[in-house]
Amino acid sequence: MSDNIVDTFYARQQAHGAKPAIVWNGAVVCTFAELPDHVGRYRAALAQLGVTRGERVMVKTENSPAFVFTYLAVLASGAIFVPMNAAYTAAEVELLVEDADPVLLIHADKTAVPPAGTDRTARATLNGDGSGSLTDLATSLSPDLAVEPMAANDLAAILFTSGTTGRPKGAMLTHGNLGSNVAALFETWQFSSDDVILHCLPLFHAHGLFVALHLGLFSAATLRMLPKFDAAKVIAQLGEASVFMGVPTFYTRLLESADFTRDATAGIRLFISGSAPLLPSVFAAFEARTGHRILERYGMTETVMITSNPYAQAGRIPGSVGYPLPGVSVRIVGADRSELPAGEVGEIEMQGPNLCAGYWRRAEATAESFYPDGFFRTGDTGFKDETGRVTIAGRSKDLIISGGYNVYPAEIEMLLAEVPGVQDVAVFGVPHPDFGEAVMAAITTEGTAFEMAAMDALIAEKLARFKQPKTVHVLDEFPRNAMGKILKNVLRDTYKGSFAK
């Protein structure tokens, strides 16, 4: 039997053919019975454009139903899907094209891409409204309903890491990786065909593509899709959905709206957050407003999801990312890779069927992070409690060593977030002539409640001297990536000269 994940999706959707599969901006696009025809037309179009088994297809465009059809058509063809951030510059795209060597680049008409003719890559257009040369070609063709048989270890996608610390690396995800992970999430989060997922995450990211989209397709749950996050539009459609997935920024924006009430969220059984840390203050404010406890989980591009808080609301603890998913092993290790006891912070390693096959054409980078015993070095630090529950302390690269002492930013961030009026927090290290590194903090505020004197008092009371930020900067906004993560590398660079002699 084929392990092509498209075969898996279709098989699980057969009993639900009359159900809407995709609803776009409130209008039904297709049912599950109609989905293979839509995908088949795009599969036929890809074949005409030279796409065959094993070739890479790069996509740089906004969310749309046509994006979903294209993605499934690439996998049905046995080709490899390579999405990229729609905000990338032409120079960034050129670097990834050089690396992935795709046979086809699909892009929006008005987006930055390198000039055609500088590589072997054919071009087709696809816009956020679904128009473009690819759609024109697809609608003119009869559907090719064939799905290429694939083994579990055959590549399905290459997702490039953000590259904030160097040249981006392409994580090679197989059909087996994706199939095992969506099955584990289906079980852990108790999905069914009765669900309706409100989806406004970017499809170029693993969160939007492999979690939200895949769970809809695997569960035969209707996907109510929006082009992007818009608080008013999300609130207006919450009554039609049962599950909402977001990043922390989504939840803070929702809480800013007076229309986001307990009544507005009454029909939602599950709110999920990921891709960046969720502050306990946001968790608490959300529960107070809605009665819901947000479920936080932990994942990476290389692994999709690794851990999750329990489905039972009482088991969801703010600041924790929960327990390993079924079939996944997580351990906390010291510098010598020996496992540490409960409560001690170390580097997080994981092993499981969701772990990618390595980095595309980067044997050295693969060897650095993928150990012979099957475990993967995540680059994150954290600890387990006595029950095995995981808490993230931060990225290894974010560890601050000040005066010879290790300082974990997450601990300080959680404390500073308790100060009234603080909206978001980032703690990072900058060079210091005496201590090696100094602890620095930046915050954004909301309302008029914030007082620096209150923060200074809390810092003095709760933090050892070596952990205390030398300076707290109040910013209008943070530099963030497309998924809302604060770019600490930008903050470090901005303030690196603060203590220069």
N, C-alpha and C positions, 0 to 999 in steps of 0.2 A: 504494500500500500504506500502511496506517495505521502511524504511528510510536508509537501508544499502547504503552507499555512492557508492559502486560498482554498484548497480542497477542504481543509478543516472547517473554515468558516462556512462554506457552502453546505457541507454536510449537516452542520448544526442549525442552519437556517431553513432547511427543507420543510419542516413541520410548521413554519411560520410565514409562509409565502405571502399571505394577504396583509401582513403587518407593514406599516411604513418603516423603511430602513433608514432613510435620510430625510429629515425635514430641515429646510434651509430658509432662514429668516421667516419662519412660521409657515412655509408652504411645503407640502410633500413633494419630494423630487422623484422618489421611486420606492416601491415595496421590495421586500426581500426576494420575491419571485422575479422581479424585474431587474434586480441588481446585476446578475450575470450577463444580461444583454448589454447593459451600459458598459460594464467592464470589458466585454468581448469586443465592442466597437473600438475602444481605445487600444486593446491588444492588437487588433487588426491594423490600426494606424501605426503603432509602434513597429510592427513587422515591416510595413512599407518604408519606414524611416531607418531600417537597418538594424533594429534591436533583435538580438538573438540570445540564447542561453549563455549566461556568464558575463555578458557585457554590462557595463555600468551606464545607468541613466541618471543624470543629475537634474535636480529640479530646484528652481529659485522663483517662487511665486507665493502669493497669499493663499489663505484658506478658501476652498470652494468645493462643492461636490465633485467637480471635474478633477480636482487634486486627488480626492479619494479614489475615483475611477482609474486615474493614471497610476497611482501607487499600486492598486490591486492588479492592474494590467501588467505592470512591470514584473511583479512577482509571478503572475500566471504565465508569463513568457519565460520564466527561469532566469531572468536578468536580475541585476542587483540595483536596488534603489538607493540613491545618494542625495538626500535632501540637504539644503543649505539655508542659512538664515537669509530671509528676504531683504535684510538691511545691509548685507555685505557689499563692500565696494567692488569695483571692477578688478582692482589689484588682488583683493582677497579671493574673488572667484577664479581669477587666472591661476592662482597658486593651487587651488583645489582641483581645477581642471587638469593641471599639470600632474598632480599627484594621482588622481583617480583614473585619468585617461578614459573618459566616458565616450561612448559612441554617439550619445545624444545629450544635448543640453536643452532643457525645457525651461523657459523663462517668461516673465511678464514683458509686455511691450515696453513699458516705461520702468525699467529697472537696470541697474548698472551691471553690465557684463562685458567681457573683453571683446574686441572686434572679431567678427566671423572671419574664417580663413587663416587664422594663426595656429590652428591645430586640426586634428582629424575629426573633430566633433561636429556633427550635424546640429542644426538648430530647429526648434519649434517654439511657438509662443502659446502661453496659457495665462490668462489674466484672472484677477480675483473675482470678476463677474462671470467666469466660465468661458469667455470668448477667447479666440486665438486660432492660429493655424492648426494646432493639434486637434482642437474641438471640431473645427470645420472638416478636417480630414476624417475624424472618427465618425461624425454623423453621416458622412457620405458612403460609409462602408457597411457591409453586413458583419454582424458580430462573429468573432472567432471565439467559440466557447471552450476551446481546449485549455487545459491547465497542465503545464509541463510537470511531469513527475520529478520530485526532488527528494534527496536524502536529508536526514535531520542535520547533517553537518555541511550541507550546501549553503552558500552565502545567500542571504535575502537582502541585506542592507549594509551600507557603510555609513556610519554617522561620525562626522568629524568633531572632535572635542573643540572647545571654544578657543584654545590657543592663547590664553591670557599669560601663560608662562613660556611661550615658545611656539614653534611651528605646530599647527594643528595635527593631531593624530587621528587616523580613521579607524574607529572601532568596527571590527567585522562581525556582524550579527548573523547568525544562521537561522534557518527555519526552525530548527530544534530549540534554539534559545528563545525565540519569540513564542513558539507554541507552548513550551513549558511554563514560561512566565505568565502568560495570559490565563492558563489553566489554574495556576496557583492563586492568582488574584481573584479569579472567578469564585474559587472555593473560599478564600479568606474573607472576601467582602460580600459573600452571599448574593451574588448576582443571579438574575433569572431573566427569562424573556418578558416578564412583566415590567422590567425597568425601562425608564426613559432617561437618557443621559443628556444633560445640558452641556454642550461642548463649545468652548470658545478659546481653547488653548491653541497655540500655533502648531500646525501639522508638521513643520520642519523639525520639531523637537521630539525627543523620545516620549515625553510626558503626554503630548497631544496625540502622537502617532501610535505608539506601542501600548499605551495604557488606556486612555479614553476611547480612541477609535477601535482598538482591538477588542476591548471589553464589549463594546456595542455589537461588533460583528460576531464575536464568539458566543455571546449570550443571546443573540437575536433580539437585542434591546434596541429600541428606536433611538437614533442619534438626532437630537435637536441641535443643529449647528448654527453658530453665529460667526461672522467673518473675524471678529476679534472681541476682546472683553470690552463691554460697555455696561456700566453698573445699572443704568436705567433699563436697558434691554434685558439684562439678566434677571432683574427683579420682576419685570413684566412676564417672563416666561417660566419663572420658578414653579408656578402653579401647574404647569404642564409636565413637569419633570419629577423624577424620584432620586436622582443622583447628580451632584455637582462636583466637579474637580477644578481646583484652582491652585494658584501660587499665593503666598502670603499677601502680596500686594492687592490681589483681588479682594481678599477678605477685609483688609483695612479700608478699601474704597467702598465696599458694600456697607460697612458700618458707618461711613460718613453720610449715608442717605437716610433721611427720615422715613422713606418708604420701605426700608428694609426692616420688617417687623416679624414678630412671632407668627402672625397670620400668614405673611408672605412665604414663610418657610415651612408651613405646616405639613405640606405634602412631600417634603424631601426626607428620605430615610437615611441619607449618607452624604455628608460634606467631607471631601478629602483635600488635603493640602500637601504640597511637595515642591521640589526643585529649589527651595531655599528654606532656611530655618523659620519656623513660626514662633513668634515671641509669645511667652506665657500670658502677657498682658492682652494680646489679641485673642488668644484662646479663651481667656476669662471673659472678656468683653463680648465675644461672640456667644458664649453660653448664656450670659446674663440677658442678652438681647433676644435670643431665639430659642433657648432651651436645648440647643444642639451642641455637642462636644465635637469639634473638628477632629477627624482621624488623620494623624500625621504619619507619613511613611518615609522610607529612605531608599534612594536608588541612584544609579549613575548611568551615563551613556553606555559604558562597557558592560553593564549587568542588567539594565532595565531595573526592576524592583528587587530589593534585597530583604528589607524588613517592613513590618507594618504593625501599628498599634492594633489591639484587638477590635473585633467588630462590635462587641458589647460596649456601650458607651461608658459604663463605669470603669472599664479597663483602660481607657485612653487617658494618658498622663501628659500634661503639658511639658515640653522640653525633651520628651522621650520619643524615639522612633519605633519602639516596640520590639517585636520578636522576629527572628528569621522566618521567611516564608517556607511553606512545605518544600522539602528537598534541598534547601539552602543551608549551608553551614557558615557561621560567623565566629571568628575568634579575635581576641584582643591580645596583641603580642608586644614584647619589649624589643629593645635594639637587637637582641640575639635571636629573635623570632620565637622565643619561648612564651607559652601562654601565661598571661598575668591573672592573678586572683581577682575576684569580684571587687569593684570599686576603684581599681587602679587604672589610670589612663594610659593607653598605648595606641599603637596603630591597628586599624581595623583591616583584617584580611577576610576574604570570603571564598567560598567554593560552591559550585552548583551548576545545574543544567542551563541556567540563564547566563552564565559567564561567556562573553564573546570569544571568538577564535583567535584573538590577538589584534595587533595593529597592522593595517594595510601597508605592505611594503616597508615596514619599519621593524626589522628583526631585532635590532638593538633595543628599541623601546619596549618591544614585547618581552625580551629577556629580562629587562629591568623590573617589570611588574608582574609577570606570570611565572610562578615558581614551579619547579619540576614536580612537587607534591600535589599540584592541582589548585593551590590557593593563589589568590590574586591580591596584590597590594593595592588597596583602594586609595591611599594617600590621605585618608581621613583618620583623625584620632577620636577616641571615645572610650567608654567603659561599659561593662555589664554589671547589673546588680545581681543579687543572689539568685534571682529567678531566671536570669538570662536576658532580661530586658536591656536593650541597647540605648545609650544616650551618646549623641555626637558632641565632641568637644571642639572640633574645628578641623580645618585642613592642616596636614602636616606642615605645609609651607606657610601657614598662618601662625604656627607656634612662635611665641615671642620668648626669647631667652634674655632676661634682664638681670644683670649682676650675677649670672650663673644659675638663676632660678628659672624654671619653666613656667610660663604664663599661658593659660588657655583662654583665648578670647571669648568663647561662648559663655564661660562662667561669669565674666564681667558684663557681657552684653545682657544677660538675663537679669542681673542686678540693676543695671542702669535703667532698664526698661520699666522698673517698678516706680520710678519717679513720676509723679503726676505731670501730665502734659507731654511726656516723651512719646514720640510716634515710632521712630525706628532708631537703631543703634548699630554702630560698627566699631569694633576695637581692633587695632592693628599695631604693628611695631615699626619704629623708625630708628635710623642709626643714632647712637648716643656715644659721645667720646669717653665717658666714664663707665657706663653700664653695658656697652655693646649695643643694646637696643633699649629704647624707652617705650613704655606703653602709651598709646595715644588713642583717644576716642573721638568719634564724631556722632552727632545725633541730629535728627529732625524733630520738630515739635508740632503740636496741634493745639488750637485753642489758646487760652491765656493763663493756664494753670502752671506752666513750667517756671520754676525758679532755680537758678544755678546754685543758690545757697543750699537748697534742699538736696541737690545732687552731691554737692561737696560734703555735706554732713553724712549722707549715706555711704559715700566712698570711704570717708574717714572711719566710720563705725564698722563697716562690714568687710573691708579689704585690707589685707596685709600691705605694708608700705610698698613692697616690690611689685604688687599687682595694681597699685593705684595709677590711673592715667595721669601723666604729667600735664596734659592739656585736654580739655573737652571742647571740640569745635561744634558750634551750632550752624548747620547748613540749611539752605532753602530746600535742597533735594540732593539725593545720592546719585552718583554714577551707577547705572545698572545695565545688565545685559538684557536680552530679549525676554528671559524668563523671570525677570525681577530680582535676580541675585545682585547684591551690592558688589561692585568691583573694587575689592580692597587693594588690588595692585595699583589702581589709579589713585586711591587715597594715599597709599604709601609713597607713590611718586610725587604727589602734590606736596606732601609735608616732610619729605626726606631731609630737607635742609634745616629743619626746625632747631636742631641743637648743634649745628656746625660751628666750630670755633674759628 
